[in-house]
Amino acid sequence: MNEHDEILTEKQAAAFLKIAPQSLRCQRAGNTKPNGMPLIPWVKIGRSIRYCKSDLMAVVQAGRSGDAA
C-alpha cells in the first residue's frame, strides 16, 4: 500500500473483483480461497474492513494466465 492507494469497502472490493461480498467474508473467516484466488490482504480500521485497490490489482495480476502480448 502506498500513500495514494485507494481504500475500498468490502462491497466496493467485491464489485471490483466481480465476486460476491460473501466470498470475501468467507475468506477472512477461514482463510479460504474463493474460486481458487490467492488470499486477499485486508485491513481492519476500527470495526470496518477495508481493502487496498493495489492489493486487489495484485490478485487480478496473479490470476492471469497466458501472454498479454
Buried (B, 14 or more C-beta within 10 A) or exposed (E): EEEEEEBBEBEBBBEBBEBEBEBBBBBBEEEEEBEEBEEBEBEEEEEEBBBBBEBBEBBBEEEEEEEEE
